[in-house]
Amino acid sequence: MKVISTVPHHSVVKQCVCRKCGSTLEYTPNDVTENPVTDYTGCTDIYKVINCGNCGTEITVS
Ligand SMILES: [Zn+2]
């Protein structure tokens, strides 16, 4: 296996806007943290979150 580029390919790079500071963020699946949250019925939802590189706010992504 040979790595020909470590720059994230555009097919995996996503963008979102921080709702707090308004920065446009570019992220790859590597930057996403999966946060399992169990609600009162016992169902577990996985929230995918990233942290804004500017203000540190946690942002839920899909
Ligand atoms: Zn921010």
PDB file of the backbone (N, CA, C, O) and the ligand in Angstrom, with CONECT records:
HET     ZN  A 101       1
ATOM      1  N   MET A   1       0.842  -1.192   0.000  1.00  0.00           N
ATOM      2  CA  MET A   1       0.000   0.000   0.000  1.00  0.00           C
ATOM      3  C   MET A   1       0.873   1.236   0.000  1.00  0.00           C
ATOM      4  O   MET A   1       1.819   1.343   0.780  1.00  0.00           O
ATOM      5  N   LYS A   2       0.548   2.168  -0.883  1.00  0.00           N
ATOM      6  CA  LYS A   2       1.349   3.376  -1.008  1.00  0.00           C
ATOM      7  C   LYS A   2       0.462   4.591  -0.817  1.00  0.00           C
ATOM      8  O   LYS A   2      -0.560   4.743  -1.488  1.00  0.00           O
ATOM      9  N   VAL A   3       0.863   5.453   0.104  1.00  0.00           N
ATOM     10  CA  VAL A   3       0.115   6.690   0.299  1.00  0.00           C
ATOM     11  C   VAL A   3       0.591   7.710  -0.716  1.00  0.00           C
ATOM     12  O   VAL A   3       1.764   8.084  -0.732  1.00  0.00           O
ATOM     13  N   ILE A   4      -0.320   8.155  -1.559  1.00  0.00           N
ATOM     14  CA  ILE A   4       0.111   9.140  -2.552  1.00  0.00           C
ATOM     15  C   ILE A   4      -0.271  10.559  -2.159  1.00  0.00           C
ATOM     16  O   ILE A   4       0.256  11.525  -2.710  1.00  0.00           O
ATOM     17  N   SER A   5      -1.191  10.681  -1.203  1.00  0.00           N
ATOM     18  CA  SER A   5      -1.505  12.016  -0.718  1.00  0.00           C
ATOM     19  C   SER A   5      -2.161  11.901   0.649  1.00  0.00           C
ATOM     20  O   SER A   5      -3.038  11.062   0.853  1.00  0.00           O
ATOM     21  N   THR A   6      -1.742  12.736   1.578  1.00  0.00           N
ATOM     22  CA  THR A   6      -2.386  12.732   2.893  1.00  0.00           C
ATOM     23  C   THR A   6      -3.371  13.884   3.035  1.00  0.00           C
ATOM     24  O   THR A   6      -3.987  14.063   4.086  1.00  0.00           O
ATOM     25  N   VAL A   7      -3.513  14.661   1.969  1.00  0.00           N
ATOM     26  CA  VAL A   7      -4.524  15.723   1.985  1.00  0.00           C
ATOM     27  C   VAL A   7      -5.888  15.058   1.847  1.00  0.00           C
ATOM     28  O   VAL A   7      -6.106  14.294   0.907  1.00  0.00           O
ATOM     29  N   PRO A   8      -6.808  15.335   2.768  1.00  0.00           N
ATOM     30  CA  PRO A   8      -8.110  14.671   2.697  1.00  0.00           C
ATOM     31  C   PRO A   8      -8.791  14.877   1.345  1.00  0.00           C
ATOM     32  O   PRO A   8      -8.907  16.003   0.862  1.00  0.00           O
ATOM     33  N   HIS A   9      -9.228  13.796   0.756  1.00  0.00           N
ATOM     34  CA  HIS A   9      -9.910  13.860  -0.536  1.00  0.00           C
ATOM     35  C   HIS A   9     -11.242  14.588  -0.390  1.00  0.00           C
ATOM     36  O   HIS A   9     -11.922  14.471   0.629  1.00  0.00           O
ATOM     37  N   HIS A  10     -11.594  15.329  -1.411  1.00  0.00           N
ATOM     38  CA  HIS A  10     -12.807  16.155  -1.310  1.00  0.00           C
ATOM     39  C   HIS A  10     -14.072  15.332  -1.082  1.00  0.00           C
ATOM     40  O   HIS A  10     -15.080  15.858  -0.609  1.00  0.00           O
ATOM     41  N   SER A  11     -14.023  14.040  -1.417  1.00  0.00           N
ATOM     42  CA  SER A  11     -15.222  13.216  -1.240  1.00  0.00           C
ATOM     43  C   SER A  11     -15.516  12.926   0.229  1.00  0.00           C
ATOM     44  O   SER A  11     -16.637  12.547   0.568  1.00  0.00           O
ATOM     45  N   VAL A  12     -14.521  13.098   1.108  1.00  0.00           N
ATOM     46  CA  VAL A  12     -14.768  12.842   2.530  1.00  0.00           C
ATOM     47  C   VAL A  12     -14.770  14.118   3.361  1.00  0.00           C
ATOM     48  O   VAL A  12     -15.135  14.103   4.537  1.00  0.00           O
ATOM     49  N   VAL A  13     -14.358  15.228   2.739  1.00  0.00           N
ATOM     50  CA  VAL A  13     -14.313  16.485   3.480  1.00  0.00           C
ATOM     51  C   VAL A  13     -15.697  17.115   3.489  1.00  0.00           C
ATOM     52  O   VAL A  13     -16.337  17.250   2.446  1.00  0.00           O
ATOM     53  N   LYS A  14     -16.149  17.496   4.669  1.00  0.00           N
ATOM     54  CA  LYS A  14     -17.445  18.152   4.787  1.00  0.00           C
ATOM     55  C   LYS A  14     -17.265  19.508   5.442  1.00  0.00           C
ATOM     56  O   LYS A  14     -16.265  19.782   6.106  1.00  0.00           O
ATOM     57  N   GLN A  15     -18.257  20.336   5.235  1.00  0.00           N
ATOM     58  CA  GLN A  15     -18.204  21.659   5.829  1.00  0.00           C
ATOM     59  C   GLN A  15     -19.442  21.898   6.659  1.00  0.00           C
ATOM     60  O   GLN A  15     -20.531  21.424   6.337  1.00  0.00           O
ATOM     61  N   CYS A  16     -19.260  22.635   7.723  1.00  0.00           N
ATOM     62  CA  CYS A  16     -20.419  23.103   8.467  1.00  0.00           C
ATOM     63  C   CYS A  16     -20.079  24.458   9.055  1.00  0.00           C
ATOM     64  O   CYS A  16     -18.924  24.883   9.059  1.00  0.00           O
ATOM     65  N   VAL A  17     -21.101  25.121   9.547  1.00  0.00           N
ATOM     66  CA  VAL A  17     -20.910  26.451  10.111  1.00  0.00           C
ATOM     67  C   VAL A  17     -21.178  26.386  11.605  1.00  0.00           C
ATOM     68  O   VAL A  17     -22.212  25.880  12.041  1.00  0.00           O
ATOM     69  N   CYS A  18     -20.247  26.898  12.377  1.00  0.00           N
ATOM     70  CA  CYS A  18     -20.434  26.955  13.831  1.00  0.00           C
ATOM     71  C   CYS A  18     -21.578  27.902  14.140  1.00  0.00           C
ATOM     72  O   CYS A  18     -21.593  29.048  13.693  1.00  0.00           O
ATOM     73  N   ARG A  19     -22.540  27.404  14.914  1.00  0.00           N
ATOM     74  CA  ARG A  19     -23.712  28.226  15.214  1.00  0.00           C
ATOM     75  C   ARG A  19     -23.416  29.296  16.259  1.00  0.00           C
ATOM     76  O   ARG A  19     -24.222  30.200  16.478  1.00  0.00           O
ATOM     77  N   LYS A  20     -22.275  29.190  16.891  1.00  0.00           N
ATOM     78  CA  LYS A  20     -21.968  30.176  17.918  1.00  0.00           C
ATOM     79  C   LYS A  20     -21.130  31.327  17.366  1.00  0.00           C
ATOM     80  O   LYS A  20     -21.492  32.494  17.516  1.00  0.00           O
ATOM     81  N   CYS A  21     -19.997  30.988  16.720  1.00  0.00           N
ATOM     82  CA  CYS A  21     -19.110  32.057  16.259  1.00  0.00           C
ATOM     83  C   CYS A  21     -19.204  32.290  14.763  1.00  0.00           C
ATOM     84  O   CYS A  21     -18.666  33.273  14.254  1.00  0.00           O
ATOM     85  N   GLY A  22     -19.890  31.388  14.042  1.00  0.00           N
ATOM     86  CA  GLY A  22     -20.098  31.599  12.615  1.00  0.00           C
ATOM     87  C   GLY A  22     -18.951  31.150  11.738  1.00  0.00           C
ATOM     88  O   GLY A  22     -18.989  31.352  10.524  1.00  0.00           O
ATOM     89  N   SER A  23     -17.925  30.542  12.327  1.00  0.00           N
ATOM     90  CA  SER A  23     -16.813  30.061  11.512  1.00  0.00           C
ATOM     91  C   SER A  23     -17.279  28.942  10.598  1.00  0.00           C
ATOM     92  O   SER A  23     -18.131  28.135  10.969  1.00  0.00           O
ATOM     93  N   THR A  24     -16.715  28.902   9.405  1.00  0.00           N
ATOM     94  CA  THR A  24     -16.945  27.770   8.516  1.00  0.00           C
ATOM     95  C   THR A  24     -15.886  26.723   8.809  1.00  0.00           C
ATOM     96  O   THR A  24     -14.687  27.002   8.759  1.00  0.00           O
ATOM     97  N   LEU A  25     -16.337  25.529   9.111  1.00  0.00           N
ATOM     98  CA  LEU A  25     -15.428  24.463   9.519  1.00  0.00           C
ATOM     99  C   LEU A  25     -15.387  23.383   8.453  1.00  0.00           C
ATOM    100  O   LEU A  25     -16.407  23.013   7.871  1.00  0.00           O
ATOM    101  N   GLU A  26     -14.197  22.897   8.216  1.00  0.00           N
ATOM    102  CA  GLU A  26     -14.018  21.801   7.305  1.00  0.00           C
ATOM    103  C   GLU A  26     -13.556  20.609   8.126  1.00  0.00           C
ATOM    104  O   GLU A  26     -12.620  20.720   8.917  1.00  0.00           O
ATOM    105  N   TYR A  27     -14.204  19.479   7.941  1.00  0.00           N
ATOM    106  CA  TYR A  27     -13.823  18.340   8.765  1.00  0.00           C
ATOM    107  C   TYR A  27     -13.888  17.045   7.974  1.00  0.00           C
ATOM    108  O   TYR A  27     -14.563  16.952   6.948  1.00  0.00           O
ATOM    109  N   THR A  28     -13.182  16.067   8.467  1.00  0.00           N
ATOM    110  CA  THR A  28     -13.188  14.735   7.874  1.00  0.00           C
ATOM    111  C   THR A  28     -13.760  13.767   8.906  1.00  0.00           C
ATOM    112  O   THR A  28     -13.881  14.124  10.078  1.00  0.00           O
ATOM    113  N   PRO A  29     -14.113  12.552   8.497  1.00  0.00           N
ATOM    114  CA  PRO A  29     -14.656  11.588   9.465  1.00  0.00           C
ATOM    115  C   PRO A  29     -13.750  11.396  10.675  1.00  0.00           C
ATOM    116  O   PRO A  29     -14.218  11.052  11.761  1.00  0.00           O
ATOM    117  N   ASN A  30     -12.472  11.615  10.487  1.00  0.00           N
ATOM    118  CA  ASN A  30     -11.499  11.512  11.575  1.00  0.00           C
ATOM    119  C   ASN A  30     -11.759  12.494  12.714  1.00  0.00           C
ATOM    120  O   ASN A  30     -11.428  12.219  13.867  1.00  0.00           O
ATOM    121  N   ASP A  31     -12.347  13.630  12.386  1.00  0.00           N
ATOM    122  CA  ASP A  31     -12.573  14.687  13.374  1.00  0.00           C
ATOM    123  C   ASP A  31     -13.875  14.490  14.142  1.00  0.00           C
ATOM    124  O   ASP A  31     -14.148  15.197  15.112  1.00  0.00           O
ATOM    125  N   VAL A  32     -14.673  13.525  13.700  1.00  0.00           N
ATOM    126  CA  VAL A  32     -15.996  13.350  14.294  1.00  0.00           C
ATOM    127  C   VAL A  32     -15.920  12.414  15.503  1.00  0.00           C
ATOM    128  O   VAL A  32     -15.344  11.329  15.426  1.00  0.00           O
ATOM    129  N   THR A  33     -16.502  12.845  16.603  1.00  0.00           N
ATOM    130  CA  THR A  33     -16.602  12.011  17.786  1.00  0.00           C
ATOM    131  C   THR A  33     -18.026  11.479  17.884  1.00  0.00           C
ATOM    132  O   THR A  33     -18.987  12.237  17.752  1.00  0.00           O
ATOM    133  N   GLU A  34     -18.162  10.172  18.116  1.00  0.00           N
ATOM    134  CA  GLU A  34     -19.502   9.612  18.270  1.00  0.00           C
ATOM    135  C   GLU A  34     -19.856   9.556  19.743  1.00  0.00           C
ATOM    136  O   GLU A  34     -19.132   8.981  20.555  1.00  0.00           O
ATOM    137  N   ASN A  35     -20.975  10.160  20.065  1.00  0.00           N
ATOM    138  CA  ASN A  35     -21.413  10.342  21.436  1.00  0.00           C
ATOM    139  C   ASN A  35     -22.700   9.559  21.674  1.00  0.00           C
ATOM    140  O   ASN A  35     -23.774  10.039  21.311  1.00  0.00           O
ATOM    141  N   PRO A  36     -22.627   8.378  22.267  1.00  0.00           N
ATOM    142  CA  PRO A  36     -23.874   7.656  22.515  1.00  0.00           C
ATOM    143  C   PRO A  36     -24.643   8.286  23.677  1.00  0.00           C
ATOM    144  O   PRO A  36     -24.094   8.504  24.757  1.00  0.00           O
ATOM    145  N   VAL A  37     -25.907   8.570  23.439  1.00  0.00           N
ATOM    146  CA  VAL A  37     -26.748   9.153  24.475  1.00  0.00           C
ATOM    147  C   VAL A  37     -27.969   8.263  24.662  1.00  0.00           C
ATOM    148  O   VAL A  37     -28.709   8.001  23.714  1.00  0.00           O
ATOM    149  N   THR A  38     -28.170   7.805  25.886  1.00  0.00           N
ATOM    150  CA  THR A  38     -29.320   6.963  26.178  1.00  0.00           C
ATOM    151  C   THR A  38     -30.425   7.815  26.780  1.00  0.00           C
ATOM    152  O   THR A  38     -30.213   8.495  27.784  1.00  0.00           O
ATOM    153  N   ASP A  39     -31.606   7.779  26.168  1.00  0.00           N
ATOM    154  CA  ASP A  39     -32.691   8.582  26.708  1.00  0.00           C
ATOM    155  C   ASP A  39     -33.482   7.786  27.752  1.00  0.00           C
ATOM    156  O   ASP A  39     -33.142   6.644  28.064  1.00  0.00           O
ATOM    157  N   TYR A  40     -34.527   8.397  28.277  1.00  0.00           N
ATOM    158  CA  TYR A  40     -35.239   7.784  29.398  1.00  0.00           C
ATOM    159  C   TYR A  40     -35.969   6.489  29.031  1.00  0.00           C
ATOM    160  O   TYR A  40     -36.331   5.710  29.914  1.00  0.00           O
ATOM    161  N   THR A  41     -36.188   6.255  27.725  1.00  0.00           N
ATOM    162  CA  THR A  41     -36.833   5.005  27.324  1.00  0.00           C
ATOM    163  C   THR A  41     -35.827   3.872  27.153  1.00  0.00           C
ATOM    164  O   THR A  41     -36.201   2.726  26.904  1.00  0.00           O
ATOM    165  N   GLY A  42     -34.553   4.205  27.289  1.00  0.00           N
ATOM    166  CA  GLY A  42     -33.521   3.187  27.147  1.00  0.00           C
ATOM    167  C   GLY A  42     -32.970   3.080  25.749  1.00  0.00           C
ATOM    168  O   GLY A  42     -32.080   2.274  25.481  1.00  0.00           O
ATOM    169  N   CYS A  43     -33.510   3.910  24.838  1.00  0.00           N
ATOM    170  CA  CYS A  43     -32.988   3.906  23.471  1.00  0.00           C
ATOM    171  C   CYS A  43     -31.678   4.687  23.417  1.00  0.00           C
ATOM    172  O   CYS A  43     -31.528   5.734  24.047  1.00  0.00           O
ATOM    173  N   THR A  44     -30.755   4.158  22.663  1.00  0.00           N
ATOM    174  CA  THR A  44     -29.473   4.842  22.531  1.00  0.00           C
ATOM    175  C   THR A  44     -29.366   5.481  21.160  1.00  0.00           C
ATOM    176  O   THR A  44     -29.511   4.817  20.133  1.00  0.00           O
ATOM    177  N   ASP A  45     -29.112   6.763  21.159  1.00  0.00           N
ATOM    178  CA  ASP A  45     -28.860   7.478  19.916  1.00  0.00           C
ATOM    179  C   ASP A  45     -27.385   7.832  19.854  1.00  0.00           C
ATOM    180  O   ASP A  45     -26.755   8.135  20.867  1.00  0.00           O
ATOM    181  N   ILE A  46     -26.858   7.788  18.661  1.00  0.00           N
ATOM    182  CA  ILE A  46     -25.472   8.201  18.482  1.00  0.00           C
ATOM    183  C   ILE A  46     -25.461   9.620  17.930  1.00  0.00           C
ATOM    184  O   ILE A  46     -25.946   9.869  16.826  1.00  0.00           O
ATOM    185  N   TYR A  47     -24.917  10.527  18.687  1.00  0.00           N
ATOM    186  CA  TYR A  47     -24.736  11.879  18.196  1.00  0.00           C
ATOM    187  C   TYR A  47     -23.313  12.034  17.700  1.00  0.00           C
ATOM    188  O   TYR A  47     -22.356  11.708  18.403  1.00  0.00           O
ATOM    189  N   LYS A  48     -23.187  12.531  16.492  1.00  0.00           N
ATOM    190  CA  LYS A  48     -21.865  12.778  15.946  1.00  0.00           C
ATOM    191  C   LYS A  48     -21.534  14.242  16.148  1.00  0.00           C
ATOM    192  O   LYS A  48     -22.270  15.124  15.705  1.00  0.00           O
ATOM    193  N   VAL A  49     -20.445  14.490  16.806  1.00  0.00           N
ATOM    194  CA  VAL A  49     -20.113  15.877  17.122  1.00  0.00           C
ATOM    195  C   VAL A  49     -18.673  16.201  16.705  1.00  0.00           C
ATOM    196  O   VAL A  49     -17.798  15.335  16.683  1.00  0.00           O
ATOM    197  N   ILE A  50     -18.465  17.459  16.381  1.00  0.00           N
ATOM    198  CA  ILE A  50     -17.124  17.991  16.190  1.00  0.00           C
ATOM    199  C   ILE A  50     -16.999  19.221  17.078  1.00  0.00           C
ATOM    200  O   ILE A  50     -17.998  19.794  17.513  1.00  0.00           O
ATOM    201  N   ASN A  51     -15.770  19.612  17.337  1.00  0.00           N
ATOM    202  CA  ASN A  51     -15.549  20.815  18.120  1.00  0.00           C
ATOM    203  C   ASN A  51     -15.063  21.931  17.210  1.00  0.00           C
ATOM    204  O   ASN A  51     -14.148  21.748  16.408  1.00  0.00           O
ATOM    205  N   CYS A  52     -15.689  23.085  17.350  1.00  0.00           N
ATOM    206  CA  CYS A  52     -15.285  24.250  16.564  1.00  0.00           C
ATOM    207  C   CYS A  52     -13.827  24.586  16.885  1.00  0.00           C
ATOM    208  O   CYS A  52     -13.453  24.719  18.051  1.00  0.00           O
ATOM    209  N   GLY A  53     -13.008  24.719  15.836  1.00  0.00           N
ATOM    210  CA  GLY A  53     -11.596  25.033  16.038  1.00  0.00           C
ATOM    211  C   GLY A  53     -11.373  26.458  16.502  1.00  0.00           C
ATOM    212  O   GLY A  53     -10.275  26.807  16.935  1.00  0.00           O
ATOM    213  N   ASN A  54     -12.394  27.279  16.418  1.00  0.00           N
ATOM    214  CA  ASN A  54     -12.249  28.679  16.799  1.00  0.00           C
ATOM    215  C   ASN A  54     -12.716  28.929  18.230  1.00  0.00           C
ATOM    216  O   ASN A  54     -11.995  29.528  19.028  1.00  0.00           O
ATOM    217  N   CYS A  55     -13.921  28.470  18.553  1.00  0.00           N
ATOM    218  CA  CYS A  55     -14.463  28.786  19.875  1.00  0.00           C
ATOM    219  C   CYS A  55     -14.659  27.545  20.746  1.00  0.00           C
ATOM    220  O   CYS A  55     -14.977  27.662  21.930  1.00  0.00           O
ATOM    221  N   GLY A  56     -14.471  26.356  20.163  1.00  0.00           N
ATOM    222  CA  GLY A  56     -14.536  25.141  20.967  1.00  0.00           C
ATOM    223  C   GLY A  56     -15.928  24.589  21.195  1.00  0.00           C
ATOM    224  O   GLY A  56     -16.094  23.570  21.866  1.00  0.00           O
ATOM    225  N   THR A  57     -16.937  25.260  20.637  1.00  0.00           N
ATOM    226  CA  THR A  57     -18.300  24.782  20.788  1.00  0.00           C
ATOM    227  C   THR A  57     -18.490  23.412  20.142  1.00  0.00           C
ATOM    228  O   THR A  57     -17.974  23.148  19.056  1.00  0.00           O
ATOM    229  N   GLU A  58     -19.221  22.565  20.810  1.00  0.00           N
ATOM    230  CA  GLU A  58     -19.529  21.261  20.246  1.00  0.00           C
ATOM    231  C   GLU A  58     -20.655  21.409  19.230  1.00  0.00           C
ATOM    232  O   GLU A  58     -21.694  22.000  19.529  1.00  0.00           O
ATOM    233  N   ILE A  59     -20.451  20.880  18.047  1.00  0.00           N
ATOM    234  CA  ILE A  59     -21.437  21.014  16.989  1.00  0.00           C
ATOM    235  C   ILE A  59     -21.883  19.626  16.563  1.00  0.00           C
ATOM    236  O   ILE A  59     -21.055  18.765  16.264  1.00  0.00           O
ATOM    237  N   THR A  60     -23.193  19.411  16.535  1.00  0.00           N
ATOM    238  CA  THR A  60     -23.727  18.137  16.089  1.00  0.00           C
ATOM    239  C   THR A  60     -23.756  18.106  14.570  1.00  0.00           C
ATOM    240  O   THR A  60     -24.286  19.015  13.932  1.00  0.00           O
ATOM    241  N   VAL A  61     -23.189  17.066  14.000  1.00  0.00           N
ATOM    242  CA  VAL A  61     -23.188  16.917  12.545  1.00  0.00           C
ATOM    243  C   VAL A  61     -23.930  15.638  12.180  1.00  0.00           C
ATOM    244  O   VAL A  61     -24.148  14.769  13.024  1.00  0.00           O
ATOM    245  N   SER A  62     -24.313  15.537  10.913  1.00  0.00           N
ATOM    246  CA  SER A  62     -25.050  14.330  10.511  1.00  0.00           C
ATOM    247  C   SER A  62     -24.139  13.398   9.740  1.00  0.00           C
ATOM    248  O   SER A  62     -24.570  12.326   9.313  1.00  0.00           O
TER     249      SER A  62
HETATM  250 ZN    ZN A 101     -17.246  28.443  16.863  1.00  0.00          ZN2+
END
